[in-house]
Amino acid sequence: MFDWRIYSICFLPRPTFSWINSSIPSSKLRSKCSTESPFSEPLARYLNRYPSEGIDFFLRHPSYSRHLRTLWRIFQAQLAPNLLWKLASRTPGLVMRLRASMGNDRNVIISILSLFQDLVTLIPSWIAENDYAIAAVVDLWQCSLPS
């Protein structure tokens, strides 16, 4: 029998998702959240074939949390590896956008930090190869500290 409660968790915003993650066995949650909708495989095939256009679209609308959740599900299900590598190659642009958004647009900052988290999770060598991104995150943290 399908457990709709776990399925509905997959559509919650990420901050809500994080506290739920500790209360449900991670393997069960991961298997339910990584399951594909009927649309994810055709979308992933398209995005894998045209990764530049796909990443351009997602980066033009970083504050659309539904789009980023869709992207996250595709990455978690490992349906579009070319898209993941294209996103990793766009790290300098993400860092520039993060620095430009410091103090201005909280939604863009959260979206970019979520993308960084996805990259770290899915490409373990990403941190070592992109130390300037970590420096930008530290700068963001320092600029948000009270004087």
C-alpha positions in Angstrom: 0.0 0.0 0.0 1.3 3.5 -0.9 1.9 5.8 2.0 0.5 9.2 0.9 1.9 10.9 4.0 5.5 10.3 3.0 4.6 11.2 -0.6 3.2 14.6 0.5 6.4 15.3 2.5 8.3 15.4 -0.8 6.4 18.5 -1.8 7.1 20.5 1.3 9.5 23.4 1.2 13.1 22.5 2.1 13.2 24.1 5.6 10.2 22.0 6.6 11.8 19.0 4.9 14.9 19.3 7.1 13.2 18.7 10.4 11.1 15.9 9.0 14.2 14.2 7.7 15.3 13.5 11.3 12.1 11.8 12.3 11.7 9.4 9.3 14.2 6.7 8.4 16.3 8.4 5.6 16.3 5.4 3.3 12.5 5.3 3.3 12.2 9.1 2.8 14.9 9.1 0.1 13.2 6.3 -1.9 9.8 8.1 -1.7 11.1 11.5 -2.6 13.3 10.3 -5.4 10.4 8.5 -7.1 9.5 10.1 -10.4 6.3 11.7 -11.4 5.0 10.8 -14.8 6.6 14.0 -16.1 10.0 13.8 -14.6 11.5 11.3 -16.9 10.6 13.1 -20.2 11.6 16.4 -18.6 14.9 15.0 -17.4 15.6 13.5 -20.9 15.0 17.0 -22.4 17.1 18.7 -19.8 19.9 16.1 -20.2 19.9 16.7 -24.0 19.8 20.5 -23.7 21.5 21.2 -20.4 22.6 24.8 -21.2 19.0 25.9 -21.9 17.7 24.1 -18.9 20.2 25.7 -16.5 19.6 29.1 -18.1 15.9 28.7 -17.4 16.4 27.7 -13.8 19.0 30.4 -13.1 16.7 33.1 -14.6 14.1 32.2 -12.0 16.0 31.2 -8.9 13.2 32.3 -6.5 10.7 29.9 -8.0 10.9 27.2 -5.3 8.7 24.7 -7.2 11.2 24.8 -10.1 14.1 24.2 -7.8 12.4 21.3 -6.1 11.8 19.8 -9.6 15.5 20.3 -10.4 16.4 18.7 -7.0 14.2 15.7 -7.6 15.8 15.1 -11.1 19.3 15.4 -9.6 18.4 13.0 -6.7 17.0 10.4 -9.1 20.1 10.8 -11.3 18.1 11.3 -14.4 20.1 14.1 -16.0 23.8 13.9 -15.4 24.7 16.4 -18.1 22.4 18.9 -16.4 24.2 18.4 -13.1 27.6 18.9 -14.7 26.4 22.0 -16.5 25.2 23.4 -13.2 28.6 22.7 -11.7 30.3 24.5 -14.5 28.1 27.6 -13.8 29.4 28.0 -10.3 31.2 31.3 -11.1 27.9 32.8 -12.3 26.1 31.5 -9.2 28.8 33.0 -7.0 28.5 36.4 -8.7 24.7 36.3 -8.3 25.1 35.4 -4.7 27.4 38.3 -4.0 25.1 40.7 -5.9 22.1 39.5 -3.9 23.7 39.9 -0.4 21.4 41.9 1.7 18.9 42.4 -1.2 16.9 39.3 -2.2 16.6 36.6 0.5 14.8 34.2 -1.8 17.6 34.2 -4.4 20.2 33.7 -1.7 18.4 30.7 -0.3 18.0 29.2 -3.7 21.7 29.6 -4.6 22.7 28.1 -1.2 20.3 25.2 -1.9 22.0 24.6 -5.3 25.4 24.7 -3.6 24.1 22.1 -1.1 22.9 19.9 -4.0 26.3 20.2 -5.7 28.2 19.3 -2.6 25.9 16.3 -2.0 26.0 15.0 -5.5 29.6 15.9 -6.5 31.8 15.4 -3.5 34.8 17.0 -5.2 32.9 20.2 -5.8 34.0 21.9 -2.6 37.7 21.3 -3.3 37.3 22.6 -6.9 35.3 25.7 -6.0 36.9 27.2 -2.9 35.8 30.7 -4.1 32.2 29.6 -3.7 32.8 28.7 -0.1 34.6 32.0 0.4 31.4 33.7 -0.9 29.3 31.8 1.5 31.6 32.8 4.4 31.3 36.5 3.2 27.6 36.2 3.2 27.6 34.8 6.7 30.0 37.6 7.9 28.0 40.3 6.4 24.8 39.1 8.0 26.4 39.1 11.5 25.4 42.1 13.7 28.2 44.6 14.3 
